[in-house]
């Protein structure tokens, strides 16, 4: 039986096995130690033996490591998902180069997935850890669908982390106009559409002039970012609220290209554009705040912590140096996505069916 060997010039372990036709082949692998390389080689030798005997191929036929399996799914089936960029980011940040990714797929068990996720709980939220678990589950599920994996899905038995339910945040009806008035004119139609039509960030970024039908009072949601379909994989026709119509007319008059809400450079809004920061700044200027944090700049410059939380922004003096304190508003928590909650709240308040 041949032994795995290590190539110093490439810093990688190589396997020496016979293929299904009985020919010797050398191939690189993701093993870090000789023991791991031997385990991988045994799997490949068993596969070749079964192939030569005409038996059912093993699930390891296609991938030497789970990392290869992950990339197969992310660069294949996952490309049609709106969340593709997020999935790539999770892979690059947490899976690439990890001990779990170096294992052959047959060695990826529920226990090893659990061991991979446990340290993540200390640094990341339960929701984010569940996203990692779901990624593993979707990879194996995708392989099962195309019959590239014939074993069980190991992520099925991995526990889902309990996600705390946060009280939903949204703008009250009287806060909507006040917030919109504090948003710069360039961005105001976009935020108005998010509030009155409930469109997601990607749907707003991909909205084109031809998608707005003022004659029929409809917005046709046909894409998300540059993808030819929104998150639900089907087009939607959203009625235009009377208070939204003037904002859309303004956007149509201003738009020079195909996009209705382009970035300042005329291109499509990037996925990491900080729309939530602009929203919270506008809310702070409109006085939609939880309170004020009064900070002494003199003490801060001397690296002395001196601040006071208060419900208002009236003048206060530092208890340590008697200097005037700077009031900084603490805006009401509201993400850009939670403007969809505002849409639902406005509709329910107007008597719409749940």
DRENDO-1510 file (C-alpha; in Angstrom, 1 decimal, always signed):
<recs>
REC; n; res; u; v; w
REC; 1; UNK; +0.0; +0.0; +0.0 .
REC; 2; UNK; +1.4; +3.4; -1.0 .
REC; 3; UNK; +1.9; +6.1; +1.7 .
REC; 4; UNK; +1.0; +9.8; +1.5 .
REC; 5; UNK; +3.9; +12.1; +0.9 .
REC; 6; UNK; +4.7; +15.8; +1.7 .
REC; 7; UNK; +6.0; +18.2; -0.9 .
REC; 8; UNK; +8.2; +20.8; +0.7 .
REC; 9; UNK; +8.1; +23.1; -2.4 .
REC; 10; UNK; +4.3; +23.3; -2.2 .
REC; 11; UNK; +3.8; +22.8; +1.5 .
REC; 12; UNK; +1.1; +20.2; +0.9 .
REC; 13; UNK; +0.3; +16.6; +1.5 .
REC; 14; UNK; -0.2; +14.4; -1.6 .
REC; 15; UNK; -2.1; +11.1; -1.8 .
REC; 16; UNK; -1.0; +8.1; -3.9 .
REC; 17; UNK; -3.9; +6.0; -4.9 .
REC; 18; UNK; -5.2; +3.8; -7.7 .
REC; 19; UNK; -8.3; +5.1; -9.5 .
REC; 20; UNK; -11.3; +3.0; -10.6 .
REC; 21; UNK; -9.4; +1.9; -13.7 .
REC; 22; UNK; -6.4; +0.6; -11.7 .
REC; 23; UNK; -4.1; +3.5; -12.6 .
REC; 24; UNK; -1.9; +5.1; -10.0 .
REC; 25; UNK; -2.5; +8.8; -9.4 .
REC; 26; UNK; -1.0; +11.5; -7.1 .
REC; 27; UNK; -3.3; +14.2; -5.9 .
REC; 28; UNK; -3.0; +17.1; -3.4 .
REC; 29; UNK; -5.3; +17.1; -0.3 .
REC; 30; UNK; -6.2; +19.5; +2.5 .
REC; 31; UNK; -4.6; +17.4; +5.3 .
REC; 32; UNK; -2.4; +19.1; +7.8 .
REC; 33; UNK; -0.8; +15.9; +9.2 .
REC; 34; UNK; +0.2; +12.6; +7.9 .
REC; 35; UNK; -2.5; +10.9; +10.0 .
REC; 36; UNK; -5.2; +13.1; +8.3 .
REC; 37; UNK; -3.6; +12.3; +4.9 .
REC; 38; UNK; -3.7; +8.6; +5.6 .
REC; 39; UNK; -7.4; +8.8; +6.6 .
REC; 40; UNK; -8.2; +10.6; +3.4 .
REC; 41; UNK; -6.2; +8.0; +1.4 .
REC; 42; UNK; -8.1; +5.2; +3.0 .
REC; 43; UNK; -11.4; +6.8; +1.9 .
REC; 44; UNK; -10.2; +7.2; -1.7 .
REC; 45; UNK; -8.8; +3.6; -1.8 .
REC; 46; UNK; -12.1; +2.2; -0.6 .
REC; 47; UNK; -13.9; +4.3; -3.2 .
REC; 48; UNK; -11.6; +3.0; -6.0 .
REC; 49; UNK; -12.1; -0.6; -4.9 .
REC; 50; UNK; -15.9; -0.2; -4.9 .
REC; 51; UNK; -15.7; +1.4; -8.4 .
REC; 52; UNK; -13.6; -1.5; -9.7 .
REC; 53; UNK; -16.1; -3.9; -8.3 .
REC; 54; UNK; -19.0; -2.0; -9.9 .
REC; 55; UNK; -20.6; -1.2; -6.5 .
REC; 56; UNK; -22.5; +2.0; -5.5 .
REC; 57; UNK; -20.0; +4.9; -5.3 .
REC; 58; UNK; -19.3; +6.4; -1.9 .
REC; 59; UNK; -20.4; +10.0; -1.1 .
REC; 60; UNK; -16.7; +11.1; -1.2 .
REC; 61; UNK; -16.5; +10.6; -4.9 .
REC; 62; UNK; -16.6; +14.2; -5.8 .
REC; 63; UNK; -14.9; +16.1; -2.9 .
REC; 64; UNK; -11.7; +15.4; -1.1 .
REC; 65; UNK; -12.6; +17.9; +1.7 .
REC; 66; UNK; -15.6; +19.7; +3.1 .
REC; 67; UNK; -14.1; +22.9; +1.9 .
REC; 68; UNK; -14.4; +21.8; -1.7 .
REC; 69; UNK; -18.0; +20.8; -1.0 .
REC; 70; UNK; -18.7; +24.3; +0.4 .
REC; 71; UNK; -17.2; +26.0; -2.6 .
REC; 72; UNK; -19.1; +23.7; -5.0 .
REC; 73; UNK; -22.4; +24.8; -3.4 .
REC; 74; UNK; -21.6; +28.5; -2.9 .
REC; 75; UNK; -20.3; +28.9; -6.5 .
REC; 76; UNK; -23.2; +26.9; -7.9 .
REC; 77; UNK; -26.6; +26.6; -6.4 .
REC; 78; UNK; -26.2; +29.6; -4.0 .
REC; 79; UNK; -25.5; +32.1; -6.8 .
REC; 80; UNK; -29.2; +32.4; -7.5 .
REC; 81; UNK; -29.9; +33.5; -3.9 .
REC; 82; UNK; -30.2; +37.1; -3.0 .
REC; 83; UNK; -28.1; +36.3; +0.1 .
REC; 84; UNK; -25.2; +35.0; -2.0 .
REC; 85; UNK; -22.8; +37.7; -1.0 .
REC; 86; UNK; -23.6; +37.2; +2.7 .
REC; 87; UNK; -23.1; +33.4; +2.3 .
REC; 88; UNK; -19.7; +34.0; +0.7 .
REC; 89; UNK; -18.8; +36.3; +3.6 .
REC; 90; UNK; -19.7; +33.7; +6.2 .
REC; 91; UNK; -17.7; +31.1; +4.4 .
REC; 92; UNK; -14.6; +33.3; +4.0 .
REC; 93; UNK; -14.8; +34.5; +7.7 .
REC; 94; UNK; -15.5; +31.3; +9.5 .
REC; 95; UNK; -15.2; +28.2; +7.3 .
REC; 96; UNK; -12.2; +28.8; +5.0 .
REC; 97; UNK; -9.1; +27.3; +6.5 .
REC; 98; UNK; -11.0; +25.9; +9.5 .
REC; 99; UNK; -10.5; +22.3; +10.9 .
REC; 100; UNK; -14.0; +21.5; +9.9 .
REC; 101; UNK; -13.4; +22.5; +6.3 .
REC; 102; UNK; -10.3; +20.4; +6.1 .
REC; 103; UNK; -12.2; +17.2; +6.9 .
REC; 104; UNK; -13.5; +14.9; +4.2 .
REC; 105; UNK; -17.3; +15.2; +3.9 .
REC; 106; UNK; -17.8; +11.7; +5.5 .
REC; 107; UNK; -16.0; +12.9; +8.7 .
REC; 108; UNK; -18.3; +16.0; +9.1 .
REC; 109; UNK; -20.6; +14.7; +11.8 .
REC; 110; UNK; -23.1; +16.5; +14.0 .
REC; 111; UNK; -20.6; +16.4; +16.9 .
REC; 112; UNK; -17.9; +18.1; +14.9 .
REC; 113; UNK; -20.3; +20.8; +13.6 .
REC; 114; UNK; -21.3; +21.4; +17.2 .
REC; 115; UNK; -17.7; +21.7; +18.3 .
REC; 116; UNK; -17.1; +24.1; +15.4 .
REC; 117; UNK; -20.1; +26.3; +16.5 .
REC; 118; UNK; -19.6; +26.3; +20.3 .
REC; 119; UNK; -16.7; +28.8; +20.4 .
REC; 120; UNK; -18.6; +31.1; +18.1 .
REC; 121; UNK; -21.3; +31.6; +20.7 .
REC; 122; UNK; -19.0; +33.7; +22.9 .
REC; 123; UNK; -18.4; +36.3; +20.1 .
REC; 124; UNK; -21.5; +36.2; +17.9 .
REC; 125; UNK; -25.3; +36.4; +18.4 .
REC; 126; UNK; -27.4; +33.3; +18.4 .
REC; 127; UNK; -29.0; +34.4; +15.1 .
REC; 128; UNK; -25.6; +34.6; +13.4 .
REC; 129; UNK; -24.5; +31.2; +14.8 .
REC; 130; UNK; -27.7; +29.7; +13.4 .
REC; 131; UNK; -26.8; +31.2; +10.0 .
REC; 132; UNK; -23.5; +29.2; +10.1 .
REC; 133; UNK; -25.4; +26.0; +11.1 .
REC; 134; UNK; -27.9; +26.6; +8.3 .
REC; 135; UNK; -25.1; +27.1; +5.7 .
REC; 136; UNK; -23.8; +23.6; +6.5 .
REC; 137; UNK; -27.3; +22.2; +6.4 .
REC; 138; UNK; -28.0; +23.8; +3.0 .
REC; 139; UNK; -24.7; +22.5; +1.5 .
REC; 140; UNK; -25.5; +18.9; +2.4 .
REC; 141; UNK; -29.2; +19.3; +1.4 .
REC; 142; UNK; -28.0; +20.6; -2.0 .
REC; 143; UNK; -25.7; +17.7; -2.5 .
REC; 144; UNK; -28.5; +15.3; -1.5 .
REC; 145; UNK; -30.9; +16.8; -4.1 .
REC; 146; UNK; -28.5; +16.1; -7.0 .
REC; 147; UNK; -27.5; +12.7; -5.6 .
REC; 148; UNK; -23.9; +13.7; -5.0 .
REC; 149; UNK; -24.4; +12.8; -1.3 .
REC; 150; UNK; -26.2; +9.6; -0.2 .
REC; 151; UNK; -25.7; +9.8; +3.5 .
REC; 152; UNK; -27.9; +11.7; +6.1 .
REC; 153; UNK; -27.6; +15.4; +6.5 .
REC; 154; UNK; -25.3; +15.8; +9.6 .
REC; 155; UNK; -26.5; +19.3; +10.4 .
REC; 156; UNK; -30.0; +18.0; +11.1 .
REC; 157; UNK; -29.1; +16.9; +14.6 .
REC; 158; UNK; -27.1; +20.1; +15.4 .
REC; 159; UNK; -29.1; +22.1; +17.9 .
REC; 160; UNK; -30.5; +25.5; +16.9 .
REC; 161; UNK; -29.5; +28.3; +19.2 .
REC; 162; UNK; -32.3; +30.0; +20.9 .
REC; 163; UNK; -32.8; +33.5; +19.5 .
REC; 164; UNK; -34.1; +36.2; +21.9 .
REC; 165; UNK; -37.1; +38.0; +20.6 .
REC; 166; UNK; -36.4; +41.7; +20.5 .
REC; 167; UNK; -39.3; +44.1; +20.6 .
REC; 168; UNK; -39.8; +45.3; +17.0 .
REC; 169; UNK; -38.9; +48.9; +16.4 .
REC; 170; UNK; -40.6; +51.2; +13.9 .
REC; 171; UNK; -41.6; +54.8; +13.3 .
REC; 172; UNK; -44.9; +56.0; +14.7 .
REC; 173; UNK; -47.2; +57.7; +12.2 .
REC; 174; UNK; -46.4; +61.2; +13.6 .
REC; 175; UNK; -42.6; +60.4; +13.4 .
REC; 176; UNK; -42.6; +59.6; +9.7 .
REC; 177; UNK; -43.0; +63.1; +8.3 .
REC; 178; UNK; -40.7; +64.6; +10.9 .
REC; 179; UNK; -38.0; +62.1; +9.9 .
REC; 180; UNK; -38.4; +62.5; +6.1 .
REC; 181; UNK; -38.1; +66.3; +6.5 .
REC; 182; UNK; -34.7; +65.8; +8.1 .
REC; 183; UNK; -33.4; +63.6; +5.3 .
REC; 184; UNK; -31.5; +65.3; +2.5 .
REC; 185; UNK; -33.5; +65.9; -0.7 .
REC; 186; UNK; -31.4; +63.5; -2.7 .
REC; 187; UNK; -32.2; +60.6; -0.4 .
REC; 188; UNK; -35.8; +61.5; +0.6 .
REC; 189; UNK; -37.7; +59.7; -2.2 .
REC; 190; UNK; -35.8; +56.5; -1.4 .
REC; 191; UNK; -36.7; +56.6; +2.3 .
REC; 192; UNK; -40.2; +57.6; +1.5 .
REC; 193; UNK; -40.6; +54.5; -0.8 .
REC; 194; UNK; -39.1; +52.3; +1.9 .
REC; 195; UNK; -41.6; +53.6; +4.4 .
REC; 196; UNK; -44.8; +53.8; +2.3 .
REC; 197; UNK; -44.2; +50.8; +0.1 .
REC; 198; UNK; -42.2; +48.5; +2.4 .
REC; 199; UNK; -39.5; +47.7; -0.2 .
REC; 200; UNK; -36.2; +46.0; +0.9 .
REC; 201; UNK; -32.8; +47.7; +0.5 .
REC; 202; UNK; -31.9; +45.5; -2.5 .
REC; 203; UNK; -35.3; +46.0; -4.1 .
REC; 204; UNK; -34.9; +49.8; -3.8 .
REC; 205; UNK; -31.4; +49.6; -5.3 .
REC; 206; UNK; -32.6; +47.5; -8.3 .
REC; 207; UNK; -35.7; +49.6; -8.9 .
REC; 208; UNK; -35.8; +51.1; -12.4 .
REC; 209; UNK; -37.8; +54.0; -13.9 .
REC; 210; UNK; -39.9; +51.6; -15.9 .
REC; 211; UNK; -41.0; +49.7; -12.8 .
REC; 212; UNK; -43.0; +52.7; -11.6 .
REC; 213; UNK; -46.5; +52.9; -13.2 .
REC; 214; UNK; -48.1; +56.1; -12.0 .
REC; 215; UNK; -51.0; +55.7; -14.3 .
REC; 216; UNK; -52.0; +52.5; -12.6 .
REC; 217; UNK; -50.6; +53.5; -9.2 .
REC; 218; UNK; -48.3; +50.5; -9.0 .
REC; 219; UNK; -44.6; +49.8; -8.2 .
REC; 220; UNK; -43.5; +46.5; -9.9 .
REC; 221; UNK; -40.8; +44.8; -7.8 .
REC; 222; UNK; -38.9; +42.7; -10.3 .
REC; 223; UNK; -35.4; +42.4; -9.0 .
REC; 224; UNK; -33.1; +42.8; -6.0 .
REC; 225; UNK; -29.8; +44.5; -6.6 .
REC; 226; UNK; -28.7; +43.4; -10.0 .
REC; 227; UNK; -30.5; +40.0; -9.8 .
REC; 228; UNK; -33.5; +39.4; -12.0 .
REC; 229; UNK; -35.8; +38.3; -9.2 .
REC; 230; UNK; -36.5; +39.7; -5.7 .
REC; 231; UNK; -36.2; +37.8; -2.4 .
REC; 232; UNK; -39.4; +35.9; -2.8 .
REC; 233; UNK; -38.4; +34.6; -6.3 .
REC; 234; UNK; -41.5; +36.2; -7.9 .
REC; 235; UNK; -42.5; +39.7; -9.0 .
REC; 236; UNK; -44.8; +41.8; -6.8 .
REC; 237; UNK; -47.1; +44.7; -7.6 .
REC; 238; UNK; -47.2; +47.2; -4.8 .
REC; 239; UNK; -49.9; +49.9; -4.7 .
REC; 240; UNK; -48.6; +53.5; -4.5 .
REC; 241; UNK; -49.8; +55.3; -1.4 .
REC; 242; UNK; -51.1; +58.9; -2.2 .
REC; 243; UNK; -48.5; +60.4; +0.1 .
REC; 244; UNK; -45.7; +58.5; -1.7 .
REC; 245; UNK; -46.7; +59.7; -5.2 .
REC; 246; UNK; -45.1; +63.1; -5.1 .
REC; 247; UNK; -41.8; +61.6; -3.9 .
REC; 248; UNK; -41.8; +59.1; -6.8 .
REC; 249; UNK; -42.6; +61.9; -9.3 .
REC; 250; UNK; -39.6; +63.8; -7.9 .
REC; 251; UNK; -37.4; +60.7; -8.3 .
REC; 252; UNK; -38.6; +60.2; -11.9 .
REC; 253; UNK; -37.8; +63.8; -12.9 .
REC; 254; UNK; -34.4; +63.6; -11.4 .
REC; 255; UNK; -33.3; +60.2; -12.6 .
REC; 256; UNK; -31.0; +60.4; -15.7 .
REC; 257; UNK; -30.2; +56.8; -16.2 .
REC; 258; UNK; -32.2; +53.6; -15.9 .
REC; 259; UNK; -32.0; +53.3; -12.1 .
REC; 260; UNK; -34.6; +55.2; -10.0 .
REC; 261; UNK; -32.5; +55.4; -6.8 .
REC; 262; UNK; -28.8; +55.4; -7.9 .
REC; 263; UNK; -25.9; +56.2; -5.7 .
REC; 264; UNK; -24.4; +59.8; -6.0 .
REC; 265; UNK; -22.0; +58.5; -8.6 .
REC; 266; UNK; -24.9; +57.3; -10.8 .
REC; 267; UNK; -24.3; +53.6; -10.3 .
REC; 268; UNK; -26.3; +51.1; -8.3 .
REC; 269; UNK; -26.2; +51.4; -4.6 .
REC; 270; UNK; -23.6; +49.0; -3.1 .
REC; 271; UNK; -24.7; +46.4; -0.6 .
REC; 272; UNK; -22.7; +47.9; +2.2 .
REC; 273; UNK; -24.0; +51.5; +1.8 .
REC; 274; UNK; -24.9; +52.9; +5.2 .
REC; 275; UNK; -28.5; +53.8; +4.7 .
REC; 276; UNK; -29.3; +53.0; +8.4 .
REC; 277; UNK; -26.8; +55.6; +9.6 .
REC; 278; UNK; -28.5; +58.3; +7.5 .
REC; 279; UNK; -31.9; +57.2; +8.9 .
REC; 280; UNK; -30.7; +57.4; +12.6 .
REC; 281; UNK; -29.0; +60.8; +12.0 .
REC; 282; UNK; -32.3; +62.2; +10.6 .
REC; 283; UNK; -34.2; +60.8; +13.5 .
REC; 284; UNK; -31.8; +62.4; +16.0 .
REC; 285; UNK; -32.2; +65.8; +14.2 .
REC; 286; UNK; -36.0; +65.4; +14.3 .
REC; 287; UNK; -35.9; +64.8; +18.1 .
REC; 288; UNK; -37.0; +61.2; +17.8 .
REC; 289; UNK; -34.6; +60.1; +20.6 .
REC; 290; UNK; -34.5; +58.0; +23.8 .
REC; 291; UNK; -32.5; +60.7; +25.5 .
REC; 292; UNK; -29.2; +62.6; +25.4 .
REC; 293; UNK; -25.7; +61.7; +26.5 .
REC; 294; UNK; -23.9; +64.8; +27.8 .
REC; 295; UNK; -20.1; +64.5; +27.4 .
REC; 296; UNK; -17.4; +66.7; +28.7 .
REC; 297; UNK; -14.9; +67.3; +25.9 .
REC; 298; UNK; -12.3; +68.7; +28.1 .
REC; 299; UNK; -12.2; +65.6; +30.3 .
REC; 300; UNK; -12.4; +63.4; +27.2 .
REC; 301; UNK; -9.3; +65.1; +25.8 .
REC; 302; UNK; -7.5; +64.3; +29.0 .
REC; 303; UNK; -8.8; +60.7; +28.8 .
REC; 304; UNK; -11.1; +61.1; +31.8 .
REC; 305; UNK; -14.5; +59.6; +31.5 .
REC; 306; UNK; -17.1; +62.2; +32.3 .
REC; 307; UNK; -20.6; +61.9; +30.9 .
REC; 308; UNK; -24.2; +62.1; +32.1 .
REC; 309; UNK; -27.3; +60.5; +30.6 .
REC; 310; UNK; -30.4; +62.8; +30.6 .
REC; 311; UNK; -33.9; +62.9; +29.0 .
REC; 312; UNK; -33.2; +66.3; +27.5 .
REC; 313; UNK; -30.5; +68.4; +25.9 .
REC; 314; UNK; -30.5; +71.4; +28.2 .
REC; 315; UNK; -27.1; +72.8; +29.3 .
REC; 316; UNK; -25.2; +70.9; +31.9 .
REC; 317; UNK; -21.8; +71.4; +33.4 .
REC; 318; UNK; -19.2; +68.8; +34.1 .
REC; 319; UNK; -19.1; +67.7; +37.8 .
REC; 320; UNK; -15.4; +67.3; +37.6 .
REC; 321; UNK; -14.1; +70.4; +35.8 .
REC; 322; UNK; -17.3; +72.6; +35.6 .
REC; 323; UNK; -16.9; +72.9; +31.8 .
REC; 324; UNK; -20.0; +72.9; +29.5 .
REC; 325; UNK; -21.0; +69.4; +28.5 .
REC; 326; UNK; -21.9; +68.6; +24.9 .
REC; 327; UNK; -25.3; +66.9; +24.5 .
REC; 328; UNK; -25.3; +64.0; +22.0 .
REC; 329; UNK; -28.7; +62.6; +21.0 .
REC; 330; UNK; -29.4; +58.9; +21.5 .
REC; 331; UNK; -31.7; +58.1; +18.6 .
REC; 332; UNK; -34.5; +55.6; +18.9 .
REC; 333; UNK; -33.2; +52.2; +17.7 .
REC; 334; UNK; -34.4; +51.5; +14.1 .
REC; 335; UNK; -32.6; +49.7; +11.3 .
REC; 336; UNK; -33.3; +50.3; +7.7 .
REC; 337; UNK; -35.0; +47.0; +7.4 .
REC; 338; UNK; -37.3; +47.9; +10.2 .
REC; 339; UNK; -38.9; +50.5; +8.0 .
REC; 340; UNK; -40.9; +47.5; +6.7 .
REC; 341; UNK; -42.3; +47.2; +10.2 .
REC; 342; UNK; -43.3; +50.9; +9.9 .
REC; 343; UNK; -45.1; +50.1; +6.6 .
REC; 344; UNK; -47.1; +47.3; +8.3 .
REC; 345; UNK; -47.9; +49.5; +11.3 .
REC; 346; UNK; -49.2; +52.3; +9.1 .
REC; 347; UNK; -51.3; +49.9; +7.1 .
REC; 348; UNK; -52.8; +48.3; +10.2 .
REC; 349; UNK; -53.5; +51.8; +11.7 .
REC; 350; UNK; -55.4; +52.6; +8.5 .
REC; 351; UNK; -57.6; +49.5; +8.9 .
REC; 352; UNK; -55.8; +47.1; +6.4 .
REC; 353; UNK; -56.4; +43.4; +6.8 .
REC; 354; UNK; -53.6; +41.6; +8.8 .
</recs>
